[in-house]
Amino acid sequence: MPKVKTNRVKYPEGWELIEPTLRELQAKMREAENDTHDGKRKCEALWPIFKIAHQKSRYIFDLYHRRKEISKELFEFCLDQGYADRNLIAKWKKPGYERLCCLRCMQPRDHNFATTCVCRVPKHLREEKVIECVHCGCRGCASGD
């Protein structure tokens, strides 16, 4: 007789330490997705979602790389289960991208004149001092700020 497969996920050791924060961020994400976007531009409706996704990824990145509070197994589990963005975290490890807000801000195909987003320009080099990224609402994620 064949074994019955179950959809139960085995959580690694230490999951109970980060689960409440991740559940809270998941609830915020659901709230942001269901929020009405009356009176907002089309791109502005997505800004809270990008912000919360960045928060989740940064939380897991900081726990593993900066504070060393979670194991590699738990870190990989979070990436595999979609709790954090693997590509964004990979960029954060590279010099010059430590504060990157989202991957769209560094892709030249999404911007005029095949450059990066205006939020990637350091504050001392900007003509306008207060700017917002069209894609994610970031006000500046250049490493030199």
Secondary structure as the mmCIF struct_conf table of DSSP 4:
data_model
#
loop_
_struct_conf.conf_type_id
_struct_conf.id
_struct_conf.beg_label_comp_id
_struct_conf.beg_label_asym_id
_struct_conf.beg_label_seq_id
_struct_conf.end_label_comp_id
_struct_conf.end_label_asym_id
_struct_conf.end_label_seq_id
HELX_LH_PP_P HELX_LH_PP_P1 PRO A 2 LYS A 5
HELX_LH_PP_P HELX_LH_PP_P2 ARG A 8 PRO A 12
TURN_TY1_P TURN_TY1_P1 GLU A 13 GLY A 14
HELX_RH_AL_P HELX_RH_AL_P1 TRP A 15 ASN A 34
BEND BEND1 ASP A 35 ASP A 35
TURN_TY1_P TURN_TY1_P2 ASP A 38 GLY A 39
BEND BEND2 LYS A 40 LYS A 40
TURN_TY1_P TURN_TY1_P3 LYS A 42 CYS A 43
HELX_RH_3T_P HELX_RH_3T_P1 GLU A 44 LEU A 46
HELX_RH_AL_P HELX_RH_AL_P2 TRP A 47 PHE A 61
HELX_RH_PI_P HELX_RH_PI_P1 ASP A 62 ARG A 66
BEND BEND3 ARG A 67 ARG A 67
BEND BEND4 ILE A 70 ILE A 70
HELX_RH_AL_P HELX_RH_AL_P3 LYS A 72 ASP A 80
TURN_TY1_P TURN_TY1_P4 GLN A 81 GLY A 82
BEND BEND5 TYR A 83 ALA A 84
HELX_RH_AL_P HELX_RH_AL_P4 ARG A 86 TRP A 92
TURN_TY1_P TURN_TY1_P5 LYS A 93 LYS A 93
BEND BEND6 LYS A 94 LYS A 94
TURN_TY1_P TURN_TY1_P6 PRO A 95 GLY A 96
TURN_TY1_P TURN_TY1_P7 GLU A 98 ARG A 99
HELX_RH_3T_P HELX_RH_3T_P2 LEU A 103 MET A 106
HELX_RH_3T_P HELX_RH_3T_P3 PRO A 108 ASP A 110
BEND BEND7 HIS A 111 HIS A 111
HELX_RH_3T_P HELX_RH_3T_P4 ASN A 112 ALA A 114
HELX_RH_3T_P HELX_RH_3T_P5 VAL A 118 ARG A 120
BEND BEND8 VAL A 121 VAL A 121
HELX_RH_3T_P HELX_RH_3T_P6 LYS A 123 LEU A 125
BEND BEND9 GLU A 127 VAL A 130
TURN_TY1_P TURN_TY1_P8 VAL A 134 CYS A 136
BEND BEND10 ARG A 139 ARG A 139
TURN_TY1_P TURN_TY1_P9 SER A 143 GLY A 144
#
